[in-house]
Amino acid sequence: MTEGTTLPAPGERPLRRLLEALERFVSKIPDTDEPEGRSPDERAREIARHAAIKAAVLSGGLALPPGPLGYMTIIPDLVAIWKIQAQMVANIAGTFGKKAYLGREQMLYCLFRHAAAQAMRDIVVRVGERILIRRPAPRIVQQVLRRIGVRMTQRLAGGALVRWLPIVGALGVGAYAYYDTGRVAETAIDLFRREIELEDPRDDDDHRG
């Protein structure tokens, strides 16, 4: 990096782009052909390993361009990783025989619980060994998405720094994508191995009223 170079700071524009990407994700849940497995935990971890490797290779490759070109890959990188992770979550749901429980709220929870836990409190509630999935009103979903988006833009600043060191940065970004995908998988496995209940939206409105 040359002296006096100013890194672009994530602001409202990247946040808008992230929110648009998030809204597209929650509006379309990926299909899965994954059958219910005899050993779902073992199969789920195999699915997770393949997805983590794929995410690491893709993310590391996108981080290779140096400087401003590398910075421009940050949001496409996030979107590409989310796609891999979303398909992984769908496949994990399939191997646990929980395809019928794969919806917008479950996907948000699996993808972002580890990164924005506070935002998930309006969606998922643990009741003993069971998981209660709330179906919040659209305005609540928008609030949750914005909280997630803000949290993600805070990570963009760190992501921008490593783009100025192409080789080292690519290795670091790839390693983080592997780790991040593993955490998403752990959340998905923990969710879909449990008994899941779906809360009636009217009950949620009564609770908030």
Short mmCIF file of the C-alpha atoms (twelve columns), coordinates in Angstrom:
data_MODEL
# 
_entry.id   MODEL 
# 
loop_
_atom_site.group_PDB 
_atom_site.id 
_atom_site.type_symbol 
_atom_site.label_atom_id 
_atom_site.label_alt_id 
_atom_site.label_comp_id 
_atom_site.label_asym_id 
_atom_site.label_seq_id 
_atom_site.Cartn_x 
_atom_site.Cartn_y 
_atom_site.Cartn_z 
_atom_site.pdbx_PDB_model_num 
ATOM 1   C CA . MET A 1   0.000   0.000   0.000  1 
ATOM 2   C CA . THR A 2   1.440   3.393   -0.911 1 
ATOM 3   C CA . GLU A 3   1.727   6.148   1.651  1 
ATOM 4   C CA . GLY A 4   -1.315  8.368   1.807  1 
ATOM 5   C CA . THR A 5   -3.634  5.768   0.267  1 
ATOM 6   C CA . THR A 6   -7.108  5.950   1.772  1 
ATOM 7   C CA . LEU A 7   -9.133  2.787   2.048  1 
ATOM 8   C CA . PRO A 8   -12.761 3.106   1.011  1 
ATOM 9   C CA . ALA A 9   -14.950 3.009   4.101  1 
ATOM 10  C CA . PRO A 10  -18.164 0.988   4.034  1 
ATOM 11  C CA . GLY A 11  -21.151 3.303   4.326  1 
ATOM 12  C CA . GLU A 12  -24.802 3.484   3.446  1 
ATOM 13  C CA . ARG A 13  -24.346 2.339   -0.144 1 
ATOM 14  C CA . PRO A 14  -22.712 -1.024  0.771  1 
ATOM 15  C CA . LEU A 15  -25.370 -1.456  3.453  1 
ATOM 16  C CA . ARG A 16  -28.120 -0.969  0.871  1 
ATOM 17  C CA . ARG A 17  -26.479 -3.509  -1.408 1 
ATOM 18  C CA . LEU A 18  -26.206 -6.008  1.431  1 
ATOM 19  C CA . LEU A 19  -29.845 -5.507  2.409  1 
ATOM 20  C CA . GLU A 20  -30.941 -6.047  -1.185 1 
ATOM 21  C CA . ALA A 21  -28.901 -9.272  -1.314 1 
ATOM 22  C CA . LEU A 22  -30.344 -10.431 2.015  1 
ATOM 23  C CA . GLU A 23  -33.897 -9.764  0.863  1 
ATOM 24  C CA . ARG A 24  -33.297 -11.845 -2.256 1 
ATOM 25  C CA . PHE A 25  -31.976 -14.699 -0.142 1 
ATOM 26  C CA . VAL A 26  -34.884 -14.793 2.263  1 
ATOM 27  C CA . SER A 27  -37.397 -14.661 -0.588 1 
ATOM 28  C CA . LYS A 28  -36.081 -17.831 -2.249 1 
ATOM 29  C CA . ILE A 29  -35.004 -20.880 -0.265 1 
ATOM 30  C CA . PRO A 30  -32.851 -23.338 -2.236 1 
ATOM 31  C CA . ASP A 31  -34.256 -26.766 -3.063 1 
ATOM 32  C CA . THR A 32  -32.491 -29.928 -1.988 1 
ATOM 33  C CA . ASP A 33  -32.503 -33.493 -3.286 1 
ATOM 34  C CA . GLU A 34  -30.709 -34.719 -0.176 1 
ATOM 35  C CA . PRO A 35  -32.601 -37.775 1.169  1 
ATOM 36  C CA . GLU A 36  -33.138 -38.438 4.847  1 
ATOM 37  C CA . GLY A 37  -30.035 -40.272 6.054  1 
ATOM 38  C CA . ARG A 38  -29.578 -43.275 8.290  1 
ATOM 39  C CA . SER A 39  -26.756 -41.438 10.054 1 
ATOM 40  C CA . PRO A 40  -27.789 -37.798 9.631  1 
ATOM 41  C CA . ASP A 41  -25.102 -36.367 11.933 1 
ATOM 42  C CA . GLU A 42  -22.333 -38.071 9.992  1 
ATOM 43  C CA . ARG A 43  -23.803 -37.121 6.623  1 
ATOM 44  C CA . ALA A 44  -24.409 -33.531 7.774  1 
ATOM 45  C CA . ARG A 45  -20.754 -33.146 8.736  1 
ATOM 46  C CA . GLU A 46  -19.695 -34.516 5.370  1 
ATOM 47  C CA . ILE A 47  -21.955 -31.955 3.671  1 
ATOM 48  C CA . ALA A 48  -20.427 -29.260 5.897  1 
ATOM 49  C CA . ARG A 49  -16.832 -30.222 5.021  1 
ATOM 50  C CA . HIS A 50  -17.488 -30.104 1.278  1 
ATOM 51  C CA . ALA A 51  -19.260 -26.738 1.579  1 
ATOM 52  C CA . ALA A 52  -16.483 -25.265 3.755  1 
ATOM 53  C CA . ILE A 53  -13.798 -26.285 1.256  1 
ATOM 54  C CA . LYS A 54  -15.819 -24.878 -1.640 1 
ATOM 55  C CA . ALA A 55  -16.375 -21.607 0.249  1 
ATOM 56  C CA . ALA A 56  -12.685 -21.298 1.132  1 
ATOM 57  C CA . VAL A 57  -11.515 -21.837 -2.452 1 
ATOM 58  C CA . LEU A 58  -14.068 -19.411 -3.872 1 
ATOM 59  C CA . SER A 59  -13.504 -16.704 -1.273 1 
ATOM 60  C CA . GLY A 60  -9.713  -16.973 -1.467 1 
ATOM 61  C CA . GLY A 61  -9.839  -16.671 -5.248 1 
ATOM 62  C CA . LEU A 62  -12.020 -13.576 -5.124 1 
ATOM 63  C CA . ALA A 63  -9.583  -11.963 -2.672 1 
ATOM 64  C CA . LEU A 64  -6.574  -12.279 -5.007 1 
ATOM 65  C CA . PRO A 65  -7.044  -8.991  -6.945 1 
ATOM 66  C CA . PRO A 66  -5.078  -6.311  -5.025 1 
ATOM 67  C CA . GLY A 67  -6.090  -2.838  -3.919 1 
ATOM 68  C CA . PRO A 68  -9.342  -1.260  -5.114 1 
ATOM 69  C CA . LEU A 69  -10.126 -4.223  -7.377 1 
ATOM 70  C CA . GLY A 70  -9.977  -6.478  -4.345 1 
ATOM 71  C CA . TYR A 71  -12.226 -4.146  -2.373 1 
ATOM 72  C CA . MET A 72  -14.833 -4.378  -5.127 1 
ATOM 73  C CA . THR A 73  -15.008 -8.160  -4.653 1 
ATOM 74  C CA . ILE A 74  -16.039 -8.003  -0.982 1 
ATOM 75  C CA . ILE A 75  -19.822 -7.881  -1.424 1 
ATOM 76  C CA . PRO A 76  -19.853 -10.352 -4.359 1 
ATOM 77  C CA . ASP A 77  -17.715 -12.581 -2.132 1 
ATOM 78  C CA . LEU A 78  -20.260 -12.423 0.693  1 
ATOM 79  C CA . VAL A 79  -23.134 -13.140 -1.674 1 
ATOM 80  C CA . ALA A 80  -21.339 -16.115 -3.232 1 
ATOM 81  C CA . ILE A 81  -20.519 -17.562 0.192  1 
ATOM 82  C CA . TRP A 82  -24.115 -17.109 1.351  1 
ATOM 83  C CA . LYS A 83  -25.272 -19.120 -1.672 1 
ATOM 84  C CA . ILE A 84  -22.950 -21.984 -0.792 1 
ATOM 85  C CA . GLN A 85  -23.983 -21.843 2.854  1 
ATOM 86  C CA . ALA A 86  -27.695 -21.639 2.038  1 
ATOM 87  C CA . GLN A 87  -27.484 -24.772 -0.115 1 
ATOM 88  C CA . MET A 88  -25.536 -26.478 2.655  1 
ATOM 89  C CA . VAL A 89  -28.244 -25.617 5.179  1 
ATOM 90  C CA . ALA A 90  -30.919 -26.978 2.819  1 
ATOM 91  C CA . ASN A 91  -28.965 -30.224 2.373  1 
ATOM 92  C CA . ILE A 92  -28.481 -30.597 6.128  1 
ATOM 93  C CA . ALA A 93  -32.218 -30.117 6.628  1 
ATOM 94  C CA . GLY A 94  -32.762 -32.850 4.039  1 
ATOM 95  C CA . THR A 95  -30.496 -35.401 5.704  1 
ATOM 96  C CA . PHE A 96  -32.302 -34.848 9.017  1 
ATOM 97  C CA . GLY A 97  -35.674 -35.292 7.301  1 
ATOM 98  C CA . LYS A 98  -36.648 -31.682 8.022  1 
ATOM 99  C CA . LYS A 99  -37.214 -30.291 4.518  1 
ATOM 100 C CA . ALA A 100 -40.726 -29.273 5.543  1 
ATOM 101 C CA . TYR A 101 -39.240 -27.028 8.241  1 
ATOM 102 C CA . LEU A 102 -36.871 -25.174 5.937  1 
ATOM 103 C CA . GLY A 103 -38.171 -21.619 5.597  1 
ATOM 104 C CA . ARG A 104 -37.092 -18.005 5.678  1 
ATOM 105 C CA . GLU A 105 -36.754 -17.802 9.442  1 
ATOM 106 C CA . GLN A 106 -34.759 -21.019 9.732  1 
ATOM 107 C CA . MET A 107 -32.392 -19.936 6.954  1 
ATOM 108 C CA . LEU A 108 -31.768 -16.554 8.557  1 
ATOM 109 C CA . TYR A 109 -31.100 -18.237 11.887 1 
ATOM 110 C CA . CYS A 110 -28.622 -20.738 10.469 1 
ATOM 111 C CA . LEU A 111 -26.722 -18.237 8.325  1 
ATOM 112 C CA . PHE A 112 -26.427 -15.387 10.807 1 
ATOM 113 C CA . ARG A 113 -26.899 -16.615 14.371 1 
ATOM 114 C CA . HIS A 114 -23.139 -16.704 15.034 1 
ATOM 115 C CA . ALA A 115 -22.593 -13.256 13.482 1 
ATOM 116 C CA . ALA A 116 -25.675 -11.404 14.750 1 
ATOM 117 C CA . ALA A 117 -27.078 -13.384 17.670 1 
ATOM 118 C CA . GLN A 118 -29.051 -10.473 19.110 1 
ATOM 119 C CA . ALA A 119 -30.971 -10.058 15.856 1 
ATOM 120 C CA . MET A 120 -32.119 -13.680 16.029 1 
ATOM 121 C CA . ARG A 121 -33.994 -13.303 19.314 1 
ATOM 122 C CA . ASP A 122 -37.098 -12.172 17.425 1 
ATOM 123 C CA . ILE A 123 -37.061 -15.323 15.306 1 
ATOM 124 C CA . VAL A 124 -35.877 -18.384 17.234 1 
ATOM 125 C CA . VAL A 125 -36.574 -19.334 20.846 1 
ATOM 126 C CA . ARG A 126 -35.242 -22.401 22.670 1 
ATOM 127 C CA . VAL A 127 -37.812 -24.154 24.847 1 
ATOM 128 C CA . GLY A 128 -35.942 -26.965 26.578 1 
ATOM 129 C CA . GLU A 129 -34.878 -29.412 23.873 1 
ATOM 130 C CA . ARG A 130 -37.341 -27.936 21.391 1 
ATOM 131 C CA . ILE A 131 -36.913 -24.991 19.024 1 
ATOM 132 C CA . LEU A 132 -39.747 -22.530 18.520 1 
ATOM 133 C CA . ILE A 133 -39.608 -20.692 15.189 1 
ATOM 134 C CA . ARG A 134 -41.471 -17.400 15.165 1 
ATOM 135 C CA . ARG A 135 -43.007 -15.970 12.019 1 
ATOM 136 C CA . PRO A 136 -42.627 -12.241 12.647 1 
ATOM 137 C CA . ALA A 137 -44.463 -9.499  10.821 1 
ATOM 138 C CA . PRO A 138 -42.718 -8.040  7.720  1 
ATOM 139 C CA . ARG A 139 -41.599 -4.943  9.634  1 
ATOM 140 C CA . ILE A 140 -39.842 -7.145  12.199 1 
ATOM 141 C CA . VAL A 141 -38.111 -9.065  9.423  1 
ATOM 142 C CA . GLN A 142 -36.906 -5.784  7.924  1 
ATOM 143 C CA . GLN A 143 -35.519 -4.740  11.307 1 
ATOM 144 C CA . VAL A 144 -33.718 -8.067  11.661 1 
ATOM 145 C CA . LEU A 145 -32.268 -7.789  8.154  1 
ATOM 146 C CA . ARG A 146 -31.011 -4.287  8.855  1 
ATOM 147 C CA . ARG A 147 -29.336 -5.400  12.082 1 
ATOM 148 C CA . ILE A 148 -27.638 -8.214  10.188 1 
ATOM 149 C CA . GLY A 149 -26.641 -5.805  7.405  1 
ATOM 150 C CA . VAL A 150 -25.084 -3.357  9.849  1 
ATOM 151 C CA . ARG A 151 -23.127 -6.181  11.468 1 
ATOM 152 C CA . MET A 152 -21.899 -7.345  8.074  1 
ATOM 153 C CA . THR A 153 -20.763 -3.862  6.999  1 
ATOM 154 C CA . GLN A 154 -18.616 -3.691  10.127 1 
ATOM 155 C CA . ARG A 155 -16.841 -6.769  8.799  1 
ATOM 156 C CA . LEU A 156 -16.382 -5.106  5.403  1 
ATOM 157 C CA . ALA A 157 -13.851 -2.688  6.857  1 
ATOM 158 C CA . GLY A 158 -11.614 -5.557  7.962  1 
ATOM 159 C CA . GLY A 159 -12.185 -7.314  4.663  1 
ATOM 160 C CA . ALA A 160 -11.005 -4.210  2.818  1 
ATOM 161 C CA . LEU A 161 -7.663  -4.247  4.606  1 
ATOM 162 C CA . VAL A 162 -6.668  -7.757  3.560  1 
ATOM 163 C CA . ARG A 163 -7.442  -7.001  -0.089 1 
ATOM 164 C CA . TRP A 164 -4.325  -4.797  -0.150 1 
ATOM 165 C CA . LEU A 165 -2.156  -7.867  0.567  1 
ATOM 166 C CA . PRO A 166 -3.256  -10.227 -2.217 1 
ATOM 167 C CA . ILE A 167 -1.535  -13.533 -1.340 1 
ATOM 168 C CA . VAL A 168 -1.629  -13.267 2.455  1 
ATOM 169 C CA . GLY A 169 -5.074  -11.685 2.243  1 
ATOM 170 C CA . ALA A 170 -6.435  -14.455 0.027  1 
ATOM 171 C CA . LEU A 171 -5.211  -17.128 2.443  1 
ATOM 172 C CA . GLY A 172 -6.757  -15.311 5.390  1 
ATOM 173 C CA . VAL A 173 -10.069 -14.707 3.629  1 
ATOM 174 C CA . GLY A 174 -10.244 -18.322 2.490  1 
ATOM 175 C CA . ALA A 175 -9.509  -19.580 5.996  1 
ATOM 176 C CA . TYR A 176 -12.213 -17.354 7.431  1 
ATOM 177 C CA . ALA A 177 -14.756 -18.558 4.846  1 
ATOM 178 C CA . TYR A 178 -13.947 -22.160 5.852  1 
ATOM 179 C CA . TYR A 179 -14.372 -21.323 9.539  1 
ATOM 180 C CA . ASP A 180 -17.526 -19.278 8.982  1 
ATOM 181 C CA . THR A 181 -19.163 -22.020 6.913  1 
ATOM 182 C CA . GLY A 182 -18.338 -24.511 9.649  1 
ATOM 183 C CA . ARG A 183 -20.121 -22.365 12.225 1 
ATOM 184 C CA . VAL A 184 -23.187 -22.078 9.990  1 
ATOM 185 C CA . ALA A 185 -23.167 -25.868 9.650  1 
ATOM 186 C CA . GLU A 186 -22.980 -26.357 13.428 1 
ATOM 187 C CA . THR A 187 -26.009 -24.098 13.875 1 
ATOM 188 C CA . ALA A 188 -27.931 -25.969 11.174 1 
ATOM 189 C CA . ILE A 189 -27.078 -29.381 12.645 1 
ATOM 190 C CA . ASP A 190 -28.098 -28.250 16.125 1 
ATOM 191 C CA . LEU A 191 -31.376 -26.861 14.767 1 
ATOM 192 C CA . PHE A 192 -32.519 -29.679 12.517 1 
ATOM 193 C CA . ARG A 193 -31.644 -32.516 14.901 1 
ATOM 194 C CA . ARG A 194 -34.135 -31.053 17.400 1 
ATOM 195 C CA . GLU A 195 -37.912 -30.977 17.524 1 
ATOM 196 C CA . ILE A 196 -39.080 -27.831 15.732 1 
ATOM 197 C CA . GLU A 197 -42.338 -26.007 16.328 1 
ATOM 198 C CA . LEU A 198 -43.673 -23.184 14.170 1 
ATOM 199 C CA . GLU A 199 -45.386 -20.371 16.026 1 
ATOM 200 C CA . ASP A 200 -48.681 -19.107 14.655 1 
ATOM 201 C CA . PRO A 201 -48.151 -15.510 13.397 1 
ATOM 202 C CA . ARG A 202 -51.278 -14.454 15.273 1 
ATOM 203 C CA . ASP A 203 -49.761 -15.696 18.520 1 
ATOM 204 C CA . ASP A 204 -46.666 -13.586 17.813 1 
ATOM 205 C CA . ASP A 205 -48.813 -10.493 17.156 1 
ATOM 206 C CA . ASP A 206 -50.753 -11.075 20.392 1 
ATOM 207 C CA . HIS A 207 -47.484 -11.480 22.283 1 
ATOM 208 C CA . ARG A 208 -46.124 -8.201  20.914 1 
ATOM 209 C CA . GLY A 209 -49.372 -6.360  21.351 1 
# 
